[in-house]
Amino acid sequence: MKILVCVSVVPDTTTKITFTDNDTVFNRSGVQFIMNPYDELSLTRALELTETTGGSVTVITIGEADTDPIIRKALAMGATDAIRVDASPKDGMYVAAQIAEQAKEYDLVFTGRESIDYNGGQVQGLVAEMLQWPLINVATQIDLENNEVVASRDIDGGREVVKSSLPCVISAQKDLCEPRIPNMRGIMMARSKPLNVVAATDKYDYTKVSKYELPPAKSGVKMIDAENAEQLIDILHNEEKLF
Ligand SMILES: Cc1cc2nc3c(=O)[nH]c(=O)nc-3n(C[C@H](O)[C@H](O)[C@H](O)COP(=O)(O)OP(=O)(O)OC[C@H]3O[C@@H](n4cnc5c(N)ncnc54)[C@H](O)[C@@H]3O)c2cc1C
C-alpha cells in the first residue's frame, strides 16, 4: 500500500497578516508557519494504516525551500519519504495539478478537508478529477478492508459509511484521529530520510493576484450597564438602526 499525503504549510492562526509590493504579495517575513491541522490528521491516519497493513507513506508539499522544516516534521512523525514540488503555490488548481502529476503511482492520496489559509476545500476534488479517481470527502473514519477503503462521513443527523476501490482520494475531517507528535527518535531519523525536490509542471498556471485587502477594522466594544436597558434600546434604535 503506497499512500501519498498532501501537506499544506500555512501561517499560524495568530499571525498578523500584512502585504508588500503594492498589496499584491503576502508578506512572509516574521510569519510562523505550521503544518495545516487537517493534514496532520490525514498523515497520522495514513501512518496508522500502513503500520497495520504494511506499505509506505510519502508526503508531498507544493512550496518553496522555507517549507522544508514542516516537511521534516512530517518525516519525524513517521513518513517514509517526501516530495517537495519546488514552486510558489498560486491557487488550488495549480496545486492540484502538481499533486496529480506525482500521484499516479500511489494507491491512495490523502488530503485535509481544507487548508486553513485560503480555505478553498477544492484541491482534493480537483486531484480526483484530474486522475479520474473516486473521492471520499471529509472523512471522520478511514479503514482498509479487503483492498477497499471504508470511510465514514458525518451527514445531517447521522453518519454515512462509504466504500471505494483503490486508487482513491480521501480528505480528512476533524475527529479522524489524534494528531501524532514527533518523538526524539523520529526527529533524529527524519534528518536522513529522503526529501526529493522536483520541478513543477506549468499546467493550470492561470491566475495572478491583482490586490489583497484586509477586512475593515472592527469598531470598539461599547459597555452598557446591565441595569441601563434604555441606553441599549437607544443605541440599537438610533445608532445601529435595527428597528
Ligand atoms: C506565502 C504563500 C502565499 C500564497 N499565496 C497564495 C495566493 O495568493 N492565492 C492562493 O490561492 N494560494 C496561495 N498560496 C497557496 C495556498 O497555501 C494553497 O496551497 C493553495 O492556494 C490551495 O489552497 P486551498 O485553500 O484551495 O486548498 P484546499 O483545497 O483548502 O486544500 C485542501 C487540501 O489540499 C492539500 N493542499 C493544499 N495546498 C497544498 C500545498 N501547497 N501542498 C500540498 N498540499 C496542499 C492539503 O492536504 C489541504 O488540506 C500561498 C501559499 C503561501 C505559503
The ligand as an SDF file (V2000), in Angstrom:
LIG
                    3D

 53 58  0  0  0  0  0  0  0  0999 V2000
    3.3490   32.5760    1.1870 C   0  0  0  0  0  0  0  0  0  0  0  0
    2.2210   31.9100    0.4560 C   0  0  0  0  0  0  0  0  0  0  0  0
    1.4490   32.6770   -0.4030 C   0  0  0  0  0  0  0  0  0  0  0  0
    0.3900   32.0820   -1.0650 C   0  0  0  0  0  0  0  0  0  0  0  0
   -0.3650   32.8390   -1.8930 N   0  0  0  0  0  0  0  0  0  0  0  0
   -1.4800   32.3000   -2.4370 C   0  0  0  0  0  0  0  0  0  0  0  0
   -2.3700   33.1070   -3.2220 C   0  0  0  0  0  0  0  0  0  0  0  0
   -2.1150   34.2760   -3.4420 O   0  0  0  0  0  0  0  0  0  0  0  0
   -3.5150   32.5420   -3.7000 N   0  0  0  0  0  0  0  0  0  0  0  0
   -3.8080   31.2280   -3.4400 C   0  0  0  0  0  0  0  0  0  0  0  0
   -4.8780   30.7420   -3.8470 O   0  0  0  0  0  0  0  0  0  0  0  0
   -2.9660   30.4410   -2.7600 N   0  0  0  0  0  0  0  0  0  0  0  0
   -1.8310   30.9480   -2.2470 C   0  0  0  0  0  0  0  0  0  0  0  0
   -0.9980   30.1740   -1.5240 N   0  0  0  0  0  0  0  0  0  0  0  0
   -1.2210   28.7530   -1.5490 C   0  0  0  0  0  0  0  0  0  0  0  0
   -2.1660   28.1860   -0.5750 C   0  0  0  0  0  0  0  0  0  0  0  0
   -1.4580   27.9950    0.6370 O   0  0  0  0  0  0  0  0  0  0  0  0
   -2.6580   26.8390   -1.0380 C   0  0  0  0  0  0  0  0  0  0  0  0
   -1.6080   25.9160   -1.1570 O   0  0  0  0  0  0  0  0  0  0  0  0
   -3.4270   26.8020   -2.3440 C   0  0  0  0  0  0  0  0  0  0  0  0
   -3.9800   28.0280   -2.7080 O   0  0  0  0  0  0  0  0  0  0  0  0
   -4.5840   25.8420   -2.1670 C   0  0  0  0  0  0  0  0  0  0  0  0
   -5.3760   26.4350   -1.1990 O   0  0  0  0  0  0  0  0  0  0  0  0
   -6.8460   25.9850   -0.9980 P   0  0  0  0  0  0  0  0  0  0  0  0
   -7.3920   26.7920    0.1240 O   0  0  0  0  0  0  0  0  0  0  0  0
   -7.5880   25.9710   -2.2700 O   0  0  0  0  0  0  0  0  0  0  0  0
   -6.5850   24.4900   -0.5210 O   0  0  0  0  0  0  0  0  0  0  0  0
   -7.6640   23.4920   -0.0800 P   0  0  0  0  0  0  0  0  0  0  0  0
   -8.3910   22.9980   -1.2660 O   0  0  0  0  0  0  0  0  0  0  0  0
   -8.4590   24.0580    1.0500 O   0  0  0  0  0  0  0  0  0  0  0  0
   -6.6890   22.3460    0.4940 O   0  0  0  0  0  0  0  0  0  0  0  0
   -7.1870   21.0350    0.7150 C   0  0  0  0  0  0  0  0  0  0  0  0
   -6.0200   20.1550    0.9240 C   0  0  0  0  0  0  0  0  0  0  0  0
   -5.1980   20.1370   -0.2250 O   0  0  0  0  0  0  0  0  0  0  0  0
   -3.8420   19.9610    0.1560 C   0  0  0  0  0  0  0  0  0  0  0  0
   -3.0350   21.1200   -0.2140 N   0  0  0  0  0  0  0  0  0  0  0  0
   -3.4260   22.4140   -0.3310 C   0  0  0  0  0  0  0  0  0  0  0  0
   -2.3800   23.1760   -0.6340 N   0  0  0  0  0  0  0  0  0  0  0  0
   -1.2940   22.3640   -0.7080 C   0  0  0  0  0  0  0  0  0  0  0  0
    0.0870   22.5670   -0.9700 C   0  0  0  0  0  0  0  0  0  0  0  0
    0.5800   23.7970   -1.2310 N   0  0  0  0  0  0  0  0  0  0  0  0
    0.9120   21.4970   -0.9700 N   0  0  0  0  0  0  0  0  0  0  0  0
    0.4290   20.2490   -0.7150 C   0  0  0  0  0  0  0  0  0  0  0  0
   -0.8720   20.0050   -0.4440 N   0  0  0  0  0  0  0  0  0  0  0  0
   -1.7200   21.0500   -0.4490 C   0  0  0  0  0  0  0  0  0  0  0  0
   -3.8330   19.8180    1.6710 C   0  0  0  0  0  0  0  0  0  0  0  0
   -3.9170   18.4500    2.0170 O   0  0  0  0  0  0  0  0  0  0  0  0
   -5.1040   20.5360    2.0810 C   0  0  0  0  0  0  0  0  0  0  0  0
   -5.6070   20.0680    3.3210 O   0  0  0  0  0  0  0  0  0  0  0  0
    0.0850   30.7100   -0.8660 C   0  0  0  0  0  0  0  0  0  0  0  0
    0.8810   29.9640   -0.0040 C   0  0  0  0  0  0  0  0  0  0  0  0
    1.9300   30.5410    0.6440 C   0  0  0  0  0  0  0  0  0  0  0  0
    2.7660   29.6970    1.5830 C   0  0  0  0  0  0  0  0  0  0  0  0
  1  2  1  0
  2  3  1  0
  2 52  2  0
  3  4  2  0
  4  5  1  0
  4 50  1  0
  5  6  2  0
  6  7  1  0
  6 13  1  0
  7  8  2  0
  7  9  1  0
  9 10  1  0
 10 11  2  0
 10 12  1  0
 12 13  2  0
 13 14  1  0
 14 15  1  0
 14 50  1  0
 15 16  1  0
 16 17  1  0
 16 18  1  0
 18 19  1  0
 18 20  1  0
 20 21  1  0
 20 22  1  0
 22 23  1  0
 23 24  1  0
 24 25  2  0
 24 26  1  0
 24 27  1  0
 27 28  1  0
 28 29  2  0
 28 30  1  0
 28 31  1  0
 31 32  1  0
 32 33  1  0
 33 34  1  0
 33 48  1  0
 34 35  1  0
 35 36  1  0
 35 46  1  0
 36 37  1  0
 36 45  1  0
 37 38  2  0
 38 39  1  0
 39 40  1  0
 39 45  2  0
 40 41  1  0
 40 42  2  0
 42 43  1  0
 43 44  2  0
 44 45  1  0
 46 47  1  0
 46 48  1  0
 48 49  1  0
 50 51  2  0
 51 52  1  0
 52 53  1  0
M  END
$$$$
